[in-house]
């Protein structure tokens, strides 16, 4: 029986091969040269608008370990209203969390004061069109599973082996934000 890609390549080799193939085969808008007047950085942060500020901060800070506070404070005013489509007097509480290192890949937690904001309607247990899934590496998934269960969070898919050295799981965080966690192989493979 022939070997599958996961058996004959390390994860790093498979990613490098896919990137090289995409460069050779590239067609359509994704492979077009970027406009020279546009210089977009890697993703700075994801902004989550939440129903329970403290619970959401605790989830990302205490459970997932994003324990560096990049910013914490309150926003109000007409510029914020225009930027987010809120009334000019809206008050927003904010906390932007990050892992150690450069200020990229951060999670911004925002709560709009006052009456409840409308919720996104989605079907639980599956991905929905337009839904973002937050993806993190984790050194070990098993202790995290126990902490998620103890916190009352829903595990959609418990850890599964995608290759002999690569495990993933999916859960819901606060406000049913879908989160995918990838167990890192300490060797970097």
C-alpha atoms as an extended CHARMM CRD file, in Angstrom:
* protein
*
       189  EXT
         1         1  UNK       CA              0.0000000000        0.0000000000        0.0000000000  PROA      1               0.0000000000
         2         2  UNK       CA              1.4970000000        3.4000000000       -0.9390000000  PROA      2               0.0000000000
         3         3  UNK       CA              2.3660000000        5.8130000000        1.8640000000  PROA      3               0.0000000000
         4         4  UNK       CA              0.0700000000        8.7860000000        2.4210000000  PROA      4               0.0000000000
         5         5  UNK       CA              1.4290000000       12.3280000000        2.5730000000  PROA      5               0.0000000000
         6         6  UNK       CA              1.1590000000       12.2900000000        6.3600000000  PROA      6               0.0000000000
         7         7  UNK       CA              3.2430000000        9.1120000000        6.5560000000  PROA      7               0.0000000000
         8         8  UNK       CA              5.9830000000       10.0850000000        4.1380000000  PROA      8               0.0000000000
         9         9  UNK       CA              6.4020000000       13.8260000000        4.9260000000  PROA      9               0.0000000000
        10        10  UNK       CA              6.7970000000       15.7460000000        8.1260000000  PROA      10              0.0000000000
        11        11  UNK       CA              4.2560000000       18.5400000000        8.6220000000  PROA      11              0.0000000000
        12        12  UNK       CA              6.9290000000       21.1500000000        7.8400000000  PROA      12              0.0000000000
        13        13  UNK       CA              7.8650000000       19.3500000000        4.5960000000  PROA      13              0.0000000000
        14        14  UNK       CA              4.2070000000       19.0790000000        3.5640000000  PROA      14              0.0000000000
        15        15  UNK       CA              3.6230000000       22.8030000000        4.1540000000  PROA      15              0.0000000000
        16        16  UNK       CA              6.7740000000       23.7340000000        2.2150000000  PROA      16              0.0000000000
        17        17  UNK       CA              5.7440000000       21.4610000000       -0.6590000000  PROA      17              0.0000000000
        18        18  UNK       CA              2.2370000000       22.9370000000       -0.7520000000  PROA      18              0.0000000000
        19        19  UNK       CA              3.6320000000       26.4840000000       -0.7710000000  PROA      19              0.0000000000
        20        20  UNK       CA              6.0480000000       25.6320000000       -3.5830000000  PROA      20              0.0000000000
        21        21  UNK       CA              3.2730000000       23.9810000000       -5.5990000000  PROA      21              0.0000000000
        22        22  UNK       CA              0.9870000000       26.9860000000       -5.0980000000  PROA      22              0.0000000000
        23        23  UNK       CA              3.7600000000       29.2450000000       -6.4040000000  PROA      23              0.0000000000
        24        24  UNK       CA              4.1710000000       27.1160000000       -9.5320000000  PROA      24              0.0000000000
        25        25  UNK       CA              0.4930000000       26.5380000000      -10.2540000000  PROA      25              0.0000000000
        26        26  UNK       CA             -0.9920000000       29.8170000000       -8.9620000000  PROA      26              0.0000000000
        27        27  UNK       CA             -3.9310000000       31.1560000000      -10.9190000000  PROA      27              0.0000000000
        28        28  UNK       CA             -6.6270000000       33.6910000000      -10.2610000000  PROA      28              0.0000000000
        29        29  UNK       CA             -6.7290000000       36.6420000000       -7.8870000000  PROA      29              0.0000000000
        30        30  UNK       CA             -4.9420000000       34.9050000000       -5.0020000000  PROA      30              0.0000000000
        31        31  UNK       CA             -1.7760000000       34.4650000000       -7.0650000000  PROA      31              0.0000000000
        32        32  UNK       CA             -1.8170000000       37.9460000000       -8.5890000000  PROA      32              0.0000000000
        33        33  UNK       CA              0.9790000000       40.2960000000       -7.5980000000  PROA      33              0.0000000000
        34        34  UNK       CA             -0.1300000000       42.5760000000       -4.7500000000  PROA      34              0.0000000000
        35        35  UNK       CA             -0.6840000000       46.2220000000       -5.5570000000  PROA      35              0.0000000000
        36        36  UNK       CA              2.5360000000       48.0900000000       -4.8640000000  PROA      36              0.0000000000
        37        37  UNK       CA              0.6530000000       50.8220000000       -2.9850000000  PROA      37              0.0000000000
        38        38  UNK       CA             -0.8520000000       48.3160000000       -0.4870000000  PROA      38              0.0000000000
        39        39  UNK       CA              1.3470000000       46.9440000000        2.2590000000  PROA      39              0.0000000000
        40        40  UNK       CA             -0.7290000000       44.8770000000        4.6850000000  PROA      40              0.0000000000
        41        41  UNK       CA              0.8800000000       43.3290000000        7.7700000000  PROA      41              0.0000000000
        42        42  UNK       CA              0.1850000000       39.9210000000        9.2020000000  PROA      42              0.0000000000
        43        43  UNK       CA             -2.9450000000       39.7250000000       11.3390000000  PROA      43              0.0000000000
        44        44  UNK       CA             -2.6330000000       42.0950000000       14.2900000000  PROA      44              0.0000000000
        45        45  UNK       CA             -5.6360000000       40.9710000000       16.3100000000  PROA      45              0.0000000000
        46        46  UNK       CA             -9.0830000000       39.5190000000       16.2680000000  PROA      46              0.0000000000
        47        47  UNK       CA            -11.7280000000       41.6990000000       17.9000000000  PROA      47              0.0000000000
        48        48  UNK       CA            -14.4690000000       39.8210000000       19.7420000000  PROA      48              0.0000000000
        49        49  UNK       CA            -17.6140000000       41.6040000000       20.8800000000  PROA      49              0.0000000000
        50        50  UNK       CA            -18.7990000000       39.6840000000       23.9150000000  PROA      50              0.0000000000
        51        51  UNK       CA            -21.7830000000       39.4330000000       26.2400000000  PROA      51              0.0000000000
        52        52  UNK       CA            -19.7550000000       38.8440000000       29.4270000000  PROA      52              0.0000000000
        53        53  UNK       CA            -16.5250000000       40.8500000000       29.5100000000  PROA      53              0.0000000000
        54        54  UNK       CA            -15.0050000000       39.3070000000       32.6540000000  PROA      54              0.0000000000
        55        55  UNK       CA            -15.7780000000       35.7090000000       31.6350000000  PROA      55              0.0000000000
        56        56  UNK       CA            -14.2800000000       36.2540000000       28.1840000000  PROA      56              0.0000000000
        57        57  UNK       CA            -11.1240000000       37.9000000000       29.5360000000  PROA      57              0.0000000000
        58        58  UNK       CA            -10.7180000000       35.0490000000       32.0430000000  PROA      58              0.0000000000
        59        59  UNK       CA            -11.1280000000       32.4390000000       29.2870000000  PROA      59              0.0000000000
        60        60  UNK       CA             -8.4010000000       33.8280000000       27.0230000000  PROA      60              0.0000000000
        61        61  UNK       CA             -6.0990000000       34.9850000000       29.8370000000  PROA      61              0.0000000000
        62        62  UNK       CA             -6.4090000000       32.2390000000       32.4430000000  PROA      62              0.0000000000
        63        63  UNK       CA             -7.4910000000       29.1960000000       30.4440000000  PROA      63              0.0000000000
        64        64  UNK       CA             -5.6110000000       29.7260000000       27.1680000000  PROA      64              0.0000000000
        65        65  UNK       CA             -2.7000000000       31.6720000000       28.6680000000  PROA      65              0.0000000000
        66        66  UNK       CA             -2.7640000000       34.9390000000       26.7160000000  PROA      66              0.0000000000
        67        67  UNK       CA             -1.6230000000       36.6770000000       29.8710000000  PROA      67              0.0000000000
        68        68  UNK       CA              0.0330000000       39.8400000000       28.5890000000  PROA      68              0.0000000000
        69        69  UNK       CA             -2.2620000000       42.8730000000       28.5150000000  PROA      69              0.0000000000
        70        70  UNK       CA             -1.4990000000       44.9970000000       25.4580000000  PROA      70              0.0000000000
        71        71  UNK       CA             -4.2760000000       47.4790000000       26.2570000000  PROA      71              0.0000000000
        72        72  UNK       CA             -7.0750000000       47.8130000000       28.7770000000  PROA      72              0.0000000000
        73        73  UNK       CA             -9.5440000000       50.6730000000       29.0710000000  PROA      73              0.0000000000
        74        74  UNK       CA            -12.7840000000       52.2480000000       27.9050000000  PROA      74              0.0000000000
        75        75  UNK       CA            -13.7420000000       53.9460000000       24.6530000000  PROA      75              0.0000000000
        76        76  UNK       CA            -16.5270000000       56.3750000000       23.8840000000  PROA      76              0.0000000000
        77        77  UNK       CA            -17.2600000000       59.1270000000       21.4030000000  PROA      77              0.0000000000
        78        78  UNK       CA            -18.4950000000       59.8520000000       17.8940000000  PROA      78              0.0000000000
        79        79  UNK       CA            -15.4250000000       58.4290000000       16.1010000000  PROA      79              0.0000000000
        80        80  UNK       CA            -15.9200000000       55.0730000000       17.8190000000  PROA      80              0.0000000000
        81        81  UNK       CA            -19.5960000000       55.2270000000       16.9080000000  PROA      81              0.0000000000
        82        82  UNK       CA            -18.8020000000       55.7540000000       13.2250000000  PROA      82              0.0000000000
        83        83  UNK       CA            -16.0920000000       53.0880000000       13.2320000000  PROA      83              0.0000000000
        84        84  UNK       CA            -18.3320000000       50.3980000000       14.7420000000  PROA      84              0.0000000000
        85        85  UNK       CA            -21.7960000000       51.5630000000       13.7090000000  PROA      85              0.0000000000
        86        86  UNK       CA            -22.7640000000       52.4930000000       17.2730000000  PROA      86              0.0000000000
        87        87  UNK       CA            -24.4510000000       55.5880000000       18.6760000000  PROA      87              0.0000000000
        88        88  UNK       CA            -22.1360000000       58.5240000000       19.3450000000  PROA      88              0.0000000000
        89        89  UNK       CA            -22.4620000000       58.0490000000       23.1140000000  PROA      89              0.0000000000
        90        90  UNK       CA            -21.8020000000       54.3110000000       23.1400000000  PROA      90              0.0000000000
        91        91  UNK       CA            -19.3570000000       53.1210000000       25.7700000000  PROA      91              0.0000000000
        92        92  UNK       CA            -17.0820000000       50.1790000000       25.0450000000  PROA      92              0.0000000000
        93        93  UNK       CA            -14.9340000000       48.3610000000       27.5890000000  PROA      93              0.0000000000
        94        94  UNK       CA            -11.8260000000       46.7880000000       26.0620000000  PROA      94              0.0000000000
        95        95  UNK       CA             -9.0050000000       44.4340000000       26.9220000000  PROA      95              0.0000000000
        96        96  UNK       CA             -6.4760000000       43.3230000000       24.3090000000  PROA      96              0.0000000000
        97        97  UNK       CA             -4.5580000000       40.1980000000       25.3210000000  PROA      97              0.0000000000
        98        98  UNK       CA             -1.4910000000       38.6340000000       23.7590000000  PROA      98              0.0000000000
        99        99  UNK       CA              1.0410000000       35.8810000000       24.2090000000  PROA      99              0.0000000000
       100       100  UNK       CA              4.6740000000       36.7170000000       24.9110000000  PROA      100             0.0000000000
       101       101  UNK       CA              6.5240000000       38.2330000000       21.9800000000  PROA      101             0.0000000000
       102       102  UNK       CA              5.5700000000       40.6280000000       19.1830000000  PROA      102             0.0000000000
       103       103  UNK       CA              2.1690000000       42.3430000000       19.1490000000  PROA      103             0.0000000000
       104       104  UNK       CA              0.5750000000       40.1240000000       16.4960000000  PROA      104             0.0000000000
       105       105  UNK       CA             -2.1410000000       37.5100000000       16.7950000000  PROA      105             0.0000000000
       106       106  UNK       CA             -3.7400000000       39.2850000000       19.7270000000  PROA      106             0.0000000000
       107       107  UNK       CA             -7.3160000000       38.8560000000       20.9660000000  PROA      107             0.0000000000
       108       108  UNK       CA             -9.2630000000       42.0470000000       21.6080000000  PROA      108             0.0000000000
       109       109  UNK       CA            -12.2430000000       41.6050000000       23.9250000000  PROA      109             0.0000000000
       110       110  UNK       CA            -14.8420000000       44.3510000000       23.6610000000  PROA      110             0.0000000000
       111       111  UNK       CA            -18.1220000000       44.8420000000       25.4970000000  PROA      111             0.0000000000
       112       112  UNK       CA            -20.6340000000       47.5160000000       24.4710000000  PROA      112             0.0000000000
       113       113  UNK       CA            -22.3790000000       48.9290000000       27.5570000000  PROA      113             0.0000000000
       114       114  UNK       CA            -26.1390000000       49.1960000000       27.7490000000  PROA      114             0.0000000000
       115       115  UNK       CA            -28.8320000000       46.9310000000       26.4540000000  PROA      115             0.0000000000
       116       116  UNK       CA            -27.7890000000       43.6560000000       24.8880000000  PROA      116             0.0000000000
       117       117  UNK       CA            -26.3530000000       43.6600000000       21.4040000000  PROA      117             0.0000000000
       118       118  UNK       CA            -27.9160000000       41.3840000000       18.7890000000  PROA      118             0.0000000000
       119       119  UNK       CA            -26.2820000000       37.9630000000       18.5190000000  PROA      119             0.0000000000
       120       120  UNK       CA            -25.0680000000       36.3580000000       15.3370000000  PROA      120             0.0000000000
       121       121  UNK       CA            -27.3770000000       33.4880000000       14.4490000000  PROA      121             0.0000000000
       122       122  UNK       CA            -25.5110000000       30.3240000000       13.7080000000  PROA      122             0.0000000000
       123       123  UNK       CA            -25.9880000000       26.6060000000       13.8170000000  PROA      123             0.0000000000
       124       124  UNK       CA            -23.9770000000       25.0160000000       16.6330000000  PROA      124             0.0000000000
       125       125  UNK       CA            -21.8790000000       21.9340000000       15.9920000000  PROA      125             0.0000000000
       126       126  UNK       CA            -20.7760000000       22.9310000000       12.5000000000  PROA      126             0.0000000000
       127       127  UNK       CA            -18.9930000000       25.8080000000       10.8180000000  PROA      127             0.0000000000
       128       128  UNK       CA            -21.2060000000       28.5270000000        9.4050000000  PROA      128             0.0000000000
       129       129  UNK       CA            -20.5990000000       30.7080000000        6.3560000000  PROA      129             0.0000000000
       130       130  UNK       CA            -18.9380000000       33.9070000000        7.5420000000  PROA      130             0.0000000000
       131       131  UNK       CA            -17.8750000000       32.4020000000       10.8670000000  PROA      131             0.0000000000
       132       132  UNK       CA            -14.2790000000       32.8410000000       11.9660000000  PROA      132             0.0000000000
       133       133  UNK       CA            -12.5340000000       30.0480000000       13.8670000000  PROA      133             0.0000000000
       134       134  UNK       CA             -9.6990000000       31.0400000000       16.1950000000  PROA      134             0.0000000000
       135       135  UNK       CA             -6.7140000000       28.6800000000       15.8840000000  PROA      135             0.0000000000
       136       136  UNK       CA             -4.0220000000       28.3110000000       18.5510000000  PROA      136             0.0000000000
       137       137  UNK       CA             -1.0840000000       26.0290000000       19.2340000000  PROA      137             0.0000000000
       138       138  UNK       CA             -1.0330000000       24.3270000000       22.6400000000  PROA      138             0.0000000000
       139       139  UNK       CA              1.8640000000       22.4270000000       24.1890000000  PROA      139             0.0000000000
       140       140  UNK       CA             -0.4770000000       19.6840000000       25.4880000000  PROA      140             0.0000000000
       141       141  UNK       CA             -4.1760000000       19.2530000000       24.7770000000  PROA      141             0.0000000000
       142       142  UNK       CA             -5.1620000000       16.7640000000       27.5020000000  PROA      142             0.0000000000
       143       143  UNK       CA             -4.8020000000       19.1640000000       30.4800000000  PROA      143             0.0000000000
       144       144  UNK       CA             -6.5930000000       21.8260000000       28.4600000000  PROA      144             0.0000000000
       145       145  UNK       CA             -9.5250000000       19.4640000000       27.8210000000  PROA      145             0.0000000000
       146       146  UNK       CA             -9.9110000000       18.9890000000       31.5780000000  PROA      146             0.0000000000
       147       147  UNK       CA             -9.8200000000       22.7520000000       32.2110000000  PROA      147             0.0000000000
       148       148  UNK       CA            -12.3950000000       23.3750000000       29.4610000000  PROA      148             0.0000000000
       149       149  UNK       CA            -14.7230000000       20.7290000000       30.8870000000  PROA      149             0.0000000000
       150       150  UNK       CA            -14.2840000000       22.0790000000       34.4290000000  PROA      150             0.0000000000
       151       151  UNK       CA            -15.2000000000       25.5480000000       33.1220000000  PROA      151             0.0000000000
       152       152  UNK       CA            -18.3660000000       24.2240000000       31.4640000000  PROA      152             0.0000000000
       153       153  UNK       CA            -17.1840000000       24.8180000000       27.8970000000  PROA      153             0.0000000000
       154       154  UNK       CA            -18.4310000000       22.5980000000       25.0550000000  PROA      154             0.0000000000
       155       155  UNK       CA            -15.8870000000       20.3860000000       23.3160000000  PROA      155             0.0000000000
       156       156  UNK       CA            -17.0480000000       19.8890000000       19.7490000000  PROA      156             0.0000000000
       157       157  UNK       CA            -14.3190000000       17.4060000000       18.8200000000  PROA      157             0.0000000000
       158       158  UNK       CA            -11.9630000000       15.9380000000       21.4300000000  PROA      158             0.0000000000
       159       159  UNK       CA             -8.2800000000       15.6260000000       20.5080000000  PROA      159             0.0000000000
       160       160  UNK       CA             -7.7310000000       13.5090000000       17.4090000000  PROA      160             0.0000000000
       161       161  UNK       CA             -4.4850000000       12.4520000000       15.7540000000  PROA      161             0.0000000000
       162       162  UNK       CA             -4.1830000000       13.8510000000       12.2520000000  PROA      162             0.0000000000
       163       163  UNK       CA             -0.6580000000       12.4270000000       11.9390000000  PROA      163             0.0000000000
       164       164  UNK       CA              1.4220000000       10.4790000000       14.4680000000  PROA      164             0.0000000000
       165       165  UNK       CA              2.7810000000       13.7720000000       15.8840000000  PROA      165             0.0000000000
       166       166  UNK       CA             -0.0750000000       16.2010000000       15.2360000000  PROA      166             0.0000000000
       167       167  UNK       CA             -3.2670000000       16.3430000000       17.3240000000  PROA      167             0.0000000000
       168       168  UNK       CA             -6.1200000000       18.8380000000       17.0840000000  PROA      168             0.0000000000
       169       169  UNK       CA             -9.3570000000       19.5400000000       18.8730000000  PROA      169             0.0000000000
       170       170  UNK       CA            -12.2240000000       22.0260000000       18.5760000000  PROA      170             0.0000000000
       171       171  UNK       CA            -14.3180000000       23.6620000000       21.2940000000  PROA      171             0.0000000000
       172       172  UNK       CA            -16.5910000000       26.5960000000       21.9350000000  PROA      172             0.0000000000
       173       173  UNK       CA            -15.3490000000       29.5000000000       24.0180000000  PROA      173             0.0000000000
       174       174  UNK       CA            -17.5190000000       32.2680000000       25.4680000000  PROA      174             0.0000000000
       175       175  UNK       CA            -20.3930000000       33.3730000000       23.2100000000  PROA      175             0.0000000000
       176       176  UNK       CA            -19.9240000000       30.1850000000       21.1510000000  PROA      176             0.0000000000
       177       177  UNK       CA            -16.7280000000       31.4030000000       19.4860000000  PROA      177             0.0000000000
       178       178  UNK       CA            -15.3250000000       28.3110000000       17.7720000000  PROA      178             0.0000000000
       179       179  UNK       CA            -11.7190000000       27.5650000000       18.7540000000  PROA      179             0.0000000000
       180       180  UNK       CA             -9.3630000000       25.0390000000       17.1550000000  PROA      180             0.0000000000
       181       181  UNK       CA             -6.3320000000       23.9510000000       19.1740000000  PROA      181             0.0000000000
       182       182  UNK       CA             -3.3130000000       22.2220000000       17.6450000000  PROA      182             0.0000000000
       183       183  UNK       CA             -0.9490000000       20.2810000000       19.8670000000  PROA      183             0.0000000000
       184       184  UNK       CA              2.6260000000       21.2140000000       19.0220000000  PROA      184             0.0000000000
       185       185  UNK       CA              5.2760000000       18.5920000000       18.6420000000  PROA      185             0.0000000000
       186       186  UNK       CA              8.1930000000       19.8660000000       20.7890000000  PROA      186             0.0000000000
       187       187  UNK       CA             10.6110000000       18.9780000000       17.9670000000  PROA      187             0.0000000000
       188       188  UNK       CA              8.8520000000       21.4660000000       15.6440000000  PROA      188             0.0000000000
       189       189  UNK       CA              7.8500000000       18.8420000000       13.1030000000  PROA      189             0.0000000000
